[in-house]
Amino acid sequence: MNRAKRLEPIADYAGKLEDEAARRLAASAKALQTKEREVEQLRSYLAEYRQRAELERPSTDSMRWQNSRAFLARLCEVVAAQEAELASAVERHRLETERWRDSYRRS
């Protein structure tokens, strides 16, 4: 048995590892895109709500204004939490990219 034939199982295994890393990378990219869209939608809604609240402020009673401010504060918290999740997704994607590169080099 020549050397190339003996290394074939190792090459096959390395190829399988690379394929699995590529699948994880693709899933990571999809999750990242989804999270980016969610955050962008929330930011858009927050901007729209802020604009609407500013326009209605002079004509609303104090209770309604307080409720509006409380909702706006909660919405800001949600946006901040989603932005933190987005940062985590970016980091996971970076790590998956690095893992894929390593497995590609090995195979």
HUJO-V495544 format. One record per residue. N is the residue number from 0. RES is the residue in one letter. PHI is phi in whole degrees, -180 to 180 (none if undefined). D_FIRST is the distance of its C-alpha to the first C-alpha in Angstrom with 1 decimal. Layout:
N|RES|PHI|D_FIRST / N|RES|PHI|D_FIRST
This chain:
0|M|none|0.0 / 1|N|-80|3.8 / 2|R|-62|6.7 / 3|A|-61|8.3 / 4|K|-68|6.3 / 5|R|-70|6.8 / 6|L|-84|10.3 / 7|E|-57|11.2 / 8|P|-62|13.0 / 9|I|-68|14.8 / 10|A|-65|15.9 / 11|D|-63|17.1 / 12|Y|-63|19.0 / 13|A|-63|20.5 / 14|G|-64|21.6 / 15|K|-66|23.3 / 16|L|-63|25.0 / 17|E|-65|26.2 / 18|D|-62|27.5 / 19|E|-65|29.4 / 20|A|-64|30.9 / 21|A|-67|32.0 / 22|R|-64|33.7 / 23|R|-64|35.4 / 24|L|-64|36.5 / 25|A|-64|37.9 / 26|A|-65|39.8 / 27|S|-64|41.1 / 28|A|-64|42.3 / 29|K|-66|44.1 / 30|A|-63|45.7 / 31|L|-64|46.9 / 32|Q|-62|48.4 / 33|T|-63|50.2 / 34|K|-65|51.6 / 35|E|-62|52.7 / 36|R|-64|54.6 / 37|E|-61|56.2 / 38|V|-65|57.4 / 39|E|-63|58.8 / 40|Q|-64|60.7 / 41|L|-64|62.1 / 42|R|-61|63.2 / 43|S|-63|64.8 / 44|Y|-63|66.6 / 45|L|-62|67.8 / 46|A|-63|69.1 / 47|E|-64|70.9 / 48|Y|-67|72.4 / 49|R|-61|73.6 / 50|Q|-64|75.3 / 51|R|-64|76.9 / 52|A|-65|78.1 / 53|E|-66|79.7 / 54|L|-71|81.5 / 55|E|-87|82.8 / 56|R|-54|83.7 / 57|P|-64|87.3 / 58|S|-101|88.2 / 59|T|-105|86.6 / 60|D|-79|88.2 / 61|S|-65|87.0 / 62|M|-66|85.3 / 63|R|-64|83.2 / 64|W|-64|82.4 / 65|Q|-64|81.3 / 66|N|-63|79.0 / 67|S|-63|77.6 / 68|R|-65|76.9 / 69|A|-65|75.2 / 70|F|-64|73.0 / 71|L|-62|72.2 / 72|A|-64|71.3 / 73|R|-65|69.0 / 74|L|-63|67.4 / 75|C|-62|66.7 / 76|E|-63|65.1 / 77|V|-64|62.8 / 78|V|-62|61.9 / 79|A|-63|61.1 / 80|A|-64|58.9 / 81|Q|-68|57.0 / 82|E|-65|56.6 / 83|A|-66|55.1 / 84|E|-64|52.7 / 85|L|-63|51.8 / 86|A|-61|51.1 / 87|S|-65|48.8 / 88|A|-65|47.0 / 89|V|-63|46.7 / 90|E|-66|45.1 / 91|R|-60|42.7 / 92|H|-65|41.7 / 93|R|-62|41.2 / 94|L|-66|38.9 / 95|E|-65|36.9 / 96|T|-62|36.6 / 97|E|-65|35.3 / 98|R|-62|32.8 / 99|W|-63|31.5 / 100|R|-59|31.3 / 101|D|-63|29.3 / 102|S|-69|26.8 / 103|Y|-66|26.7 / 104|R|-62|26.0 / 105|R|-67|23.2 / 106|S|-74|21.4
